[in-house]
Amino acid sequence: MDLSKLVLNSFKYPFRNIKKLTVLCLLFVFIAIIPIGMIANNNYITAVGVIAFFLFILLVPGYFLSMIKLGSNHSAMLPSFNLVNNIYDSIRVLFLRIVYMIVPAALFLIALLVFGPSSRNLINNFKIIEFLATVGFVFVLILIVYFIFEFLLFFAKARLAYFNSLSEALNMKKVVRDIRNIGIVNIIKWLIVMAILLNAISFVSSFVMSIPYVGFLIYGCIVIPIIESIANYSLGLLYSNIAGNYDDSNLKQIDKQKTEIQKD
């Protein structure tokens, strides 16, 4: 895996055809007017913002999934907004997240039921150190489990984008196999480099928020969409390192079937 080339192509990606990000930018703008409408006590402005918020939820996750798909196929094009396809993909992404978060959510509820009463007893008996130790242990345990499943979800989305199949993305064994095939070391290096660069961009560009009135809008409707585009396309490029293996295996299977047909 050529990490430097992967990162460079990811950062170039949103600027190749930035006009297509206009719709995404407008949604961010309209969402940002919700607090403006509430402060101004203007129901019409607030309503526009609320509608934009629901459109955002219905469209944007599916749109970003298209970016992962393009990255996995090494396409440099920005996807066009497609109302039906984006909504369908957004629903699949939401369902995928719900399924992958079942275990962390269940663990959290079990922790409340098991440790809740005992924690109250510790407080009532003024055993502050024991209480903090118990809460800290439970919190760290839940956090670790959450990050494990969030990590799996990350690559489940890549699998969903590439195969266009929810069942493939829900197959956790195959998701784990993908992670192993990419390589934990490669993934960690990619995560560290992308996190540093994206946070640096976010920090530097955050100074535009100091511009009166429009600074927040500029950051929200331009900077955030660009950062999200880079991150999702980069995930697609990372997954492309093993996606080619699936293509090769499919071709071999097709050739094998043709050979068997010819023999018959």
Legacy VTK file of the C-alpha trace (Angstrom):
# vtk DataFile Version 3.0
C-alpha trace
ASCII
DATASET POLYDATA
POINTS 264 float
0.000 0.000 0.000
1.417 3.360 -1.083
0.216 5.498 1.830
1.604 8.795 0.504
-0.139 8.327 -2.865
-3.382 7.322 -1.130
-3.364 10.420 1.069
-2.390 12.747 -1.796
-5.184 11.463 -4.055
-7.670 11.765 -1.191
-6.823 15.414 -0.602
-7.042 16.206 -4.309
-10.406 14.494 -4.651
-12.929 17.155 -3.503
-11.299 19.839 -5.673
-11.501 17.913 -8.970
-15.144 18.869 -9.492
-16.052 20.988 -6.511
-19.253 22.274 -8.161
-20.945 18.977 -7.287
-20.502 19.778 -3.601
-22.816 22.787 -3.994
-25.944 20.871 -2.950
-24.140 19.501 0.092
-22.943 22.990 1.004
-26.464 24.398 0.685
-27.838 21.730 3.035
-25.235 22.720 5.633
-26.232 26.377 5.182
-29.940 25.689 5.630
-29.292 23.551 8.704
-27.232 26.380 10.179
-30.199 28.761 9.979
-32.187 26.729 12.540
-30.654 28.564 15.550
-30.982 31.850 13.623
-34.700 31.240 13.165
-35.107 30.288 16.819
-33.266 33.395 18.018
-35.244 35.614 15.647
-38.436 33.791 16.665
-39.177 33.256 12.969
-41.073 30.007 12.440
-40.626 30.078 8.661
-36.825 30.224 8.845
-36.786 27.506 11.513
-39.071 25.310 9.394
-36.740 25.633 6.382
-33.826 24.610 8.580
-35.701 21.614 10.009
-36.670 20.414 6.508
-33.041 20.785 5.398
-31.968 18.798 8.456
-34.205 15.860 7.539
-33.062 16.053 3.910
-29.505 15.989 5.198
-30.169 12.793 7.179
-31.869 11.170 4.175
-29.351 12.172 1.513
-25.870 12.777 2.886
-24.947 9.346 4.359
-25.891 7.736 1.047
-23.968 10.373 -0.884
-20.829 9.754 1.165
-21.283 6.014 0.605
-21.078 6.755 -3.139
-17.712 8.428 -2.509
-16.424 5.298 -0.773
-17.625 3.255 -3.755
-15.811 5.520 -6.229
-12.655 5.391 -4.120
-12.698 1.597 -4.026
-12.899 1.622 -7.836
-10.166 4.287 -8.188
-12.564 6.739 -9.835
-11.692 10.421 -9.362
-15.227 11.639 -10.143
-17.459 13.226 -7.534
-20.860 11.490 -7.400
-23.972 13.368 -8.524
-26.900 13.658 -6.152
-29.587 11.088 -6.914
-32.620 11.475 -4.663
-33.815 7.860 -4.816
-30.401 6.165 -4.663
-29.060 8.456 -1.935
-32.112 7.939 0.280
-31.949 4.159 -0.270
-28.238 4.084 0.587
-28.745 6.342 3.614
-31.364 3.946 4.993
-28.979 1.026 4.496
-26.155 2.895 6.239
-28.499 3.740 9.144
-29.623 0.121 9.437
-25.997 -1.017 9.348
-25.120 1.354 12.188
-28.085 0.164 14.278
-27.056 -3.491 13.888
-23.394 -2.844 14.707
-24.309 -0.758 17.757
-26.554 -3.436 19.285
-23.734 -4.973 21.340
-22.385 -1.655 22.769
-25.961 -0.519 23.540
-26.801 -3.849 25.203
-23.601 -3.705 27.247
-24.488 -0.177 28.395
-27.985 -1.270 29.518
-26.599 -4.335 31.312
-24.044 -2.142 33.077
-26.816 0.194 34.256
-28.858 -2.711 35.600
-25.931 -4.492 37.255
-23.811 -1.627 38.548
-26.519 1.024 38.991
-27.867 -0.119 42.377
-24.417 -0.921 43.771
-23.138 2.501 42.648
-25.975 4.224 44.498
-25.149 2.225 47.615
-21.492 3.278 47.373
-22.520 6.943 47.165
-24.972 6.603 50.039
-22.216 5.026 52.151
-19.773 7.785 51.104
-17.417 5.274 49.461
-16.304 7.768 46.844
-13.085 5.998 45.789
-14.904 2.665 45.277
-17.654 4.480 43.362
-15.187 6.234 41.040
-13.277 2.968 40.469
-16.511 1.127 39.567
-17.792 3.848 37.258
-14.364 4.242 35.656
-14.042 0.508 34.987
-17.516 0.275 33.452
-16.981 3.414 31.373
-13.642 2.192 29.970
-15.105 -1.248 29.201
-18.078 0.226 27.312
-15.802 2.662 25.491
-13.480 -0.140 24.342
-16.397 -2.238 23.063
-17.903 0.806 21.342
-14.658 1.627 19.519
-14.229 -2.008 18.439
-17.665 -2.058 16.805
-17.231 1.447 15.405
-14.013 0.202 13.820
-15.846 -2.804 12.343
-18.644 -0.534 11.123
-16.077 1.594 9.328
-15.055 -1.292 7.101
-18.569 -2.707 6.919
-19.531 0.538 5.139
-16.640 0.050 2.732
-17.868 -3.489 2.046
-21.422 -2.205 1.560
-20.195 0.413 -0.897
-18.081 -2.002 -2.926
-20.459 -4.976 -3.110
-23.662 -2.873 -2.950
-24.997 -5.584 -0.658
-26.270 -5.128 2.887
-25.883 -8.844 3.618
-22.184 -8.630 2.710
-21.729 -5.673 5.050
-23.562 -7.476 7.876
-21.279 -10.491 7.560
-18.935 -9.641 10.414
-16.581 -12.555 9.691
-15.935 -11.204 6.197
-15.490 -7.679 7.564
-12.860 -8.968 10.002
-11.211 -10.856 7.130
-11.085 -7.628 5.107
-9.380 -5.872 7.997
-6.802 -8.656 8.253
-6.202 -8.597 4.494
-5.614 -4.837 4.502
-3.362 -5.235 7.527
-3.783 -3.802 11.016
-0.439 -1.979 10.730
-1.471 -0.396 7.419
-4.815 0.657 8.881
-3.209 2.180 11.983
-0.705 4.120 9.858
-3.536 5.345 7.631
-5.679 6.369 10.613
-2.827 8.274 12.260
-1.809 10.150 9.091
-5.401 11.006 8.105
-6.323 12.059 11.649
-3.321 14.384 11.905
-3.875 15.976 8.479
-7.660 16.339 8.773
-7.398 17.802 12.278
-4.720 20.201 11.050
-7.003 21.361 8.222
-9.913 21.679 10.628
-7.822 23.691 13.108
-6.372 26.068 10.517
-9.687 26.622 8.745
-11.519 27.114 12.054
-10.108 30.647 12.170
-12.667 31.641 9.526
-15.273 31.263 12.261
-13.938 34.487 13.751
-15.372 36.355 10.753
-18.511 38.089 12.015
-21.888 36.675 10.899
-20.655 34.517 8.011
-17.642 32.731 9.528
-19.677 29.832 10.921
-21.531 29.411 7.612
-18.285 29.361 5.618
-16.808 26.709 7.907
-19.985 24.622 7.942
-20.848 24.711 4.255
-17.356 24.533 2.744
-14.779 23.154 5.169
-16.845 20.317 6.685
-18.091 18.911 3.321
-14.515 18.958 1.977
-13.154 17.166 5.069
-15.922 14.540 4.917
-15.300 14.020 1.194
-11.589 13.462 1.810
-12.238 11.010 4.657
-14.817 8.893 2.809
-12.914 8.777 -0.473
-9.765 7.862 1.441
-11.587 4.909 3.030
-12.583 3.754 -0.456
-8.987 3.982 -1.659
-7.808 2.017 1.363
-10.376 -0.701 0.662
-9.301 -0.809 -2.995
-6.096 -2.523 -1.843
-8.099 -5.723 -1.371
-11.058 -4.991 -3.674
-8.950 -6.020 -6.664
-8.551 -9.470 -5.117
-12.326 -9.966 -5.232
-12.373 -8.931 -8.890
-9.591 -11.412 -9.683
-11.365 -14.237 -7.859
-14.615 -13.476 -9.685
-12.829 -13.554 -13.031
-11.223 -16.884 -12.147
-14.609 -18.257 -11.149
-16.157 -17.102 -14.440
-13.273 -18.653 -16.403
-13.718 -21.890 -14.482
-17.439 -21.933 -15.270
-16.724 -21.305 -18.971
-14.206 -24.166 -19.012
-16.724 -26.533 -17.400
-19.391 -25.515 -19.939
-17.005 -26.116 -22.831
-16.148 -29.579 -21.472
-19.833 -30.450 -21.259
LINES 1 265
264 0 1 2 3 4 5 6 7 8 9 10 11 12 13 14 15 16 17 18 19 20 21 22 23 24 25 26 27 28 29 30 31 32 33 34 35 36 37 38 39 40 41 42 43 44 45 46 47 48 49 50 51 52 53 54 55 56 57 58 59 60 61 62 63 64 65 66 67 68 69 70 71 72 73 74 75 76 77 78 79 80 81 82 83 84 85 86 87 88 89 90 91 92 93 94 95 96 97 98 99 100 101 102 103 104 105 106 107 108 109 110 111 112 113 114 115 116 117 118 119 120 121 122 123 124 125 126 127 128 129 130 131 132 133 134 135 136 137 138 139 140 141 142 143 144 145 146 147 148 149 150 151 152 153 154 155 156 157 158 159 160 161 162 163 164 165 166 167 168 169 170 171 172 173 174 175 176 177 178 179 180 181 182 183 184 185 186 187 188 189 190 191 192 193 194 195 196 197 198 199 200 201 202 203 204 205 206 207 208 209 210 211 212 213 214 215 216 217 218 219 220 221 222 223 224 225 226 227 228 229 230 231 232 233 234 235 236 237 238 239 240 241 242 243 244 245 246 247 248 249 250 251 252 253 254 255 256 257 258 259 260 261 262 263
